[in-house]
Amino acid sequence: MDRSDALRLLRQLKGQDLRALAERYEITVWKDGKKNKGWAGQVLERHLGLPLNSSRAPNFGSWELKVVPLMRRKDSSLRVKETMAVCMLDPVEVKKNRFEESHLFRKLQKMIVAARIYENQLETRSELYDVVTFDLSNHVIFDAVKLDYENVRSVLQEQGFAALSGRMGRLIQPRTKGPGHGSTSRAFYARTRFVAYILRLSSSPF
């Protein structure tokens, strides 16, 4: 599906409650007391016409779909709830490829990012706030992300995988995938200030 067509279809849902749509599309949000963390994304994928219970990850061709939760501050303004996972960090791939040839670059090069409002832990309601496109056409942002990637690549080449730290990166950080559980895998995450910039909640990601 073309990105412009997907954007048009997804923007039809702005202001709608994704939780109610999950019921309509038969997307499981809770099962045996455990939350399906990807439920909101699955609702949007279903709206775009992907089949239910697909065993394969959605493939939109040249673009990527991400869903980001927002929270309201006490003054009712919105903030990004958490960092956004961009892609897994494969140390072999990163050491081999410069930024322009990397998996990270391909993921960020052409995206649709949907922002939903997180209301509570039970996810009883979640309004789709906005849907935007993002790419790396801004040379300042491109250079900053490239520098973050090349720093990770340098550490991998010179010190090894164990030397990577979530403290690294101005816009993109290499962080353990998931909250603990003994996981040693890492992924590239967009920091919250970068996500806020992508969603146009902030004029600068720095």
Contacts in CASP RR format, 6 or more apart in sequence:
PFRMAT RR
TARGET T0000
AUTHOR 0000-0000-0000
METHOD contacts of the structure
MODEL  1
MDRSDALRLLRQLKGQDLRALAERYEITVWKDGKKNKGWAGQVLERHLGL
PLNSSRAPNFGSWELKVVPLMRRKDSSLRVKETMAVCMLDPVEVKKNRFE
ESHLFRKLQKMIVAARIYENQLETRSELYDVVTFDLSNHVIFDAVKLDYE
NVRSVLQEQGFAALSGRMGRLIQPRTKGPGHGSTSRAFYARTRFVAYILR
LSSSPF
1 48 0 8 1.000
1 60 0 8 1.000
3 60 0 8 1.000
3 62 0 8 1.000
3 63 0 8 1.000
3 110 0 8 1.000
3 112 0 8 1.000
3 133 0 8 1.000
6 48 0 8 1.000
6 60 0 8 1.000
6 63 0 8 1.000
6 65 0 8 1.000
6 112 0 8 1.000
7 112 0 8 1.000
7 131 0 8 1.000
7 133 0 8 1.000
9 47 0 8 1.000
9 48 0 8 1.000
10 44 0 8 1.000
10 47 0 8 1.000
10 48 0 8 1.000
10 112 0 8 1.000
10 114 0 8 1.000
10 128 0 8 1.000
10 131 0 8 1.000
11 131 0 8 1.000
12 47 0 8 1.000
13 21 0 8 1.000
13 44 0 8 1.000
13 47 0 8 1.000
13 128 0 8 1.000
13 131 0 8 1.000
14 128 0 8 1.000
14 129 0 8 1.000
14 130 0 8 1.000
14 131 0 8 1.000
15 127 0 8 1.000
15 128 0 8 1.000
15 129 0 8 1.000
16 127 0 8 1.000
16 128 0 8 1.000
17 125 0 8 1.000
17 126 0 8 1.000
17 127 0 8 1.000
18 40 0 8 1.000
18 43 0 8 1.000
18 44 0 8 1.000
18 116 0 8 1.000
18 126 0 8 1.000
18 127 0 8 1.000
18 128 0 8 1.000
19 29 0 8 1.000
19 123 0 8 1.000
19 124 0 8 1.000
19 125 0 8 1.000
19 126 0 8 1.000
20 125 0 8 1.000
21 27 0 8 1.000
21 43 0 8 1.000
21 47 0 8 1.000
22 28 0 8 1.000
22 29 0 8 1.000
22 39 0 8 1.000
22 40 0 8 1.000
22 42 0 8 1.000
22 43 0 8 1.000
25 42 0 8 1.000
25 43 0 8 1.000
25 46 0 8 1.000
25 47 0 8 1.000
25 52 0 8 1.000
26 52 0 8 1.000
27 36 0 8 1.000
27 39 0 8 1.000
27 42 0 8 1.000
27 43 0 8 1.000
27 46 0 8 1.000
27 52 0 8 1.000
28 36 0 8 1.000
28 39 0 8 1.000
29 35 0 8 1.000
29 36 0 8 1.000
29 39 0 8 1.000
29 123 0 8 1.000
30 36 0 8 1.000
30 122 0 8 1.000
30 123 0 8 1.000
35 123 0 8 1.000
36 42 0 8 1.000
38 67 0 8 1.000
39 123 0 8 1.000
40 67 0 8 1.000
40 69 0 8 1.000
40 114 0 8 1.000
40 116 0 8 1.000
40 126 0 8 1.000
41 65 0 8 1.000
41 67 0 8 1.000
41 114 0 8 1.000
44 65 0 8 1.000
44 67 0 8 1.000
44 114 0 8 1.000
45 58 0 8 1.000
45 65 0 8 1.000
46 52 0 8 1.000
50 58 0 8 1.000
58 65 0 8 1.000
62 110 0 8 1.000
63 110 0 8 1.000
63 111 0 8 1.000
63 112 0 8 1.000
64 107 0 8 1.000
64 108 0 8 1.000
64 110 0 8 1.000
64 111 0 8 1.000
64 112 0 8 1.000
65 111 0 8 1.000
65 112 0 8 1.000
65 114 0 8 1.000
66 84 0 8 1.000
66 86 0 8 1.000
66 111 0 8 1.000
66 112 0 8 1.000
66 113 0 8 1.000
66 114 0 8 1.000
67 113 0 8 1.000
67 114 0 8 1.000
67 115 0 8 1.000
67 116 0 8 1.000
68 80 0 8 1.000
68 81 0 8 1.000
68 82 0 8 1.000
68 84 0 8 1.000
68 113 0 8 1.000
68 114 0 8 1.000
68 115 0 8 1.000
68 116 0 8 1.000
68 195 0 8 1.000
68 199 0 8 1.000
69 80 0 8 1.000
69 81 0 8 1.000
69 82 0 8 1.000
69 115 0 8 1.000
69 116 0 8 1.000
69 117 0 8 1.000
69 118 0 8 1.000
69 126 0 8 1.000
70 78 0 8 1.000
70 79 0 8 1.000
70 80 0 8 1.000
70 81 0 8 1.000
70 115 0 8 1.000
70 116 0 8 1.000
70 117 0 8 1.000
70 118 0 8 1.000
70 129 0 8 1.000
70 199 0 8 1.000
70 201 0 8 1.000
71 78 0 8 1.000
71 79 0 8 1.000
71 80 0 8 1.000
71 81 0 8 1.000
71 117 0 8 1.000
71 118 0 8 1.000
72 78 0 8 1.000
72 79 0 8 1.000
72 117 0 8 1.000
73 79 0 8 1.000
78 117 0 8 1.000
78 129 0 8 1.000
78 201 0 8 1.000
79 192 0 8 1.000
79 196 0 8 1.000
79 201 0 8 1.000
80 192 0 8 1.000
80 193 0 8 1.000
80 195 0 8 1.000
80 196 0 8 1.000
80 199 0 8 1.000
80 201 0 8 1.000
81 118 0 8 1.000
81 192 0 8 1.000
82 192 0 8 1.000
83 173 0 8 1.000
83 175 0 8 1.000
83 189 0 8 1.000
83 190 0 8 1.000
83 191 0 8 1.000
83 192 0 8 1.000
83 195 0 8 1.000
84 113 0 8 1.000
84 189 0 8 1.000
84 190 0 8 1.000
84 194 0 8 1.000
84 195 0 8 1.000
85 177 0 8 1.000
85 187 0 8 1.000
85 188 0 8 1.000
85 189 0 8 1.000
86 104 0 8 1.000
86 107 0 8 1.000
86 108 0 8 1.000
86 172 0 8 1.000
86 187 0 8 1.000
86 188 0 8 1.000
86 189 0 8 1.000
86 190 0 8 1.000
87 103 0 8 1.000
87 104 0 8 1.000
87 107 0 8 1.000
87 187 0 8 1.000
87 188 0 8 1.000
88 103 0 8 1.000
88 177 0 8 1.000
88 185 0 8 1.000
88 186 0 8 1.000
88 187 0 8 1.000
88 188 0 8 1.000
89 152 0 8 1.000
89 164 0 8 1.000
89 174 0 8 1.000
89 185 0 8 1.000
89 186 0 8 1.000
89 187 0 8 1.000
89 188 0 8 1.000
90 103 0 8 1.000
91 156 0 8 1.000
91 160 0 8 1.000
91 161 0 8 1.000
93 102 0 8 1.000
93 103 0 8 1.000
94 102 0 8 1.000
94 149 0 8 1.000
94 152 0 8 1.000
94 153 0 8 1.000
94 156 0 8 1.000
95 153 0 8 1.000
95 156 0 8 1.000
95 157 0 8 1.000
97 103 0 8 1.000
98 150 0 8 1.000
98 153 0 8 1.000
99 105 0 8 1.000
99 145 0 8 1.000
99 146 0 8 1.000
99 149 0 8 1.000
99 150 0 8 1.000
99 153 0 8 1.000
100 146 0 8 1.000
102 149 0 8 1.000
104 145 0 8 1.000
104 149 0 8 1.000
104 172 0 8 1.000
104 188 0 8 1.000
105 136 0 8 1.000
105 149 0 8 1.000
108 134 0 8 1.000
108 135 0 8 1.000
108 136 0 8 1.000
108 145 0 8 1.000
109 135 0 8 1.000
109 136 0 8 1.000
110 133 0 8 1.000
110 135 0 8 1.000
111 133 0 8 1.000
111 134 0 8 1.000
111 135 0 8 1.000
111 198 0 8 1.000
112 131 0 8 1.000
112 132 0 8 1.000
112 133 0 8 1.000
112 134 0 8 1.000
113 131 0 8 1.000
113 132 0 8 1.000
113 133 0 8 1.000
113 134 0 8 1.000
113 195 0 8 1.000
113 198 0 8 1.000
113 199 0 8 1.000
114 128 0 8 1.000
114 130 0 8 1.000
114 131 0 8 1.000
115 128 0 8 1.000
115 129 0 8 1.000
115 130 0 8 1.000
115 131 0 8 1.000
115 132 0 8 1.000
115 199 0 8 1.000
116 126 0 8 1.000
116 127 0 8 1.000
116 128 0 8 1.000
116 129 0 8 1.000
117 126 0 8 1.000
117 127 0 8 1.000
117 129 0 8 1.000
118 126 0 8 1.000
119 125 0 8 1.000
119 126 0 8 1.000
130 199 0 8 1.000
130 200 0 8 1.000
132 198 0 8 1.000
132 199 0 8 1.000
132 200 0 8 1.000
134 198 0 8 1.000
136 142 0 8 1.000
136 145 0 8 1.000
141 171 0 8 1.000
141 197 0 8 1.000
141 205 0 8 1.000
144 170 0 8 1.000
144 171 0 8 1.000
144 205 0 8 1.000
144 206 0 8 1.000
145 171 0 8 1.000
145 172 0 8 1.000
147 170 0 8 1.000
148 168 0 8 1.000
148 169 0 8 1.000
148 170 0 8 1.000
148 171 0 8 1.000
148 172 0 8 1.000
148 173 0 8 1.000
149 172 0 8 1.000
149 188 0 8 1.000
151 168 0 8 1.000
151 169 0 8 1.000
152 164 0 8 1.000
152 168 0 8 1.000
152 169 0 8 1.000
152 174 0 8 1.000
152 188 0 8 1.000
155 163 0 8 1.000
155 164 0 8 1.000
155 168 0 8 1.000
156 163 0 8 1.000
156 164 0 8 1.000
161 186 0 8 1.000
164 174 0 8 1.000
164 186 0 8 1.000
165 174 0 8 1.000
166 173 0 8 1.000
166 174 0 8 1.000
166 175 0 8 1.000
166 176 0 8 1.000
167 173 0 8 1.000
168 174 0 8 1.000
169 191 0 8 1.000
170 191 0 8 1.000
170 206 0 8 1.000
171 190 0 8 1.000
171 191 0 8 1.000
171 193 0 8 1.000
171 194 0 8 1.000
171 205 0 8 1.000
171 206 0 8 1.000
172 188 0 8 1.000
172 189 0 8 1.000
172 190 0 8 1.000
172 191 0 8 1.000
172 194 0 8 1.000
173 188 0 8 1.000
173 189 0 8 1.000
173 191 0 8 1.000
174 186 0 8 1.000
174 187 0 8 1.000
174 188 0 8 1.000
174 189 0 8 1.000
175 186 0 8 1.000
175 187 0 8 1.000
175 189 0 8 1.000
176 183 0 8 1.000
176 184 0 8 1.000
176 185 0 8 1.000
176 186 0 8 1.000
177 183 0 8 1.000
177 185 0 8 1.000
177 186 0 8 1.000
177 187 0 8 1.000
190 198 0 8 1.000
191 205 0 8 1.000
193 202 0 8 1.000
193 205 0 8 1.000
193 206 0 8 1.000
194 205 0 8 1.000
196 202 0 8 1.000
196 205 0 8 1.000
197 203 0 8 1.000
197 204 0 8 1.000
197 205 0 8 1.000
198 205 0 8 1.000
END
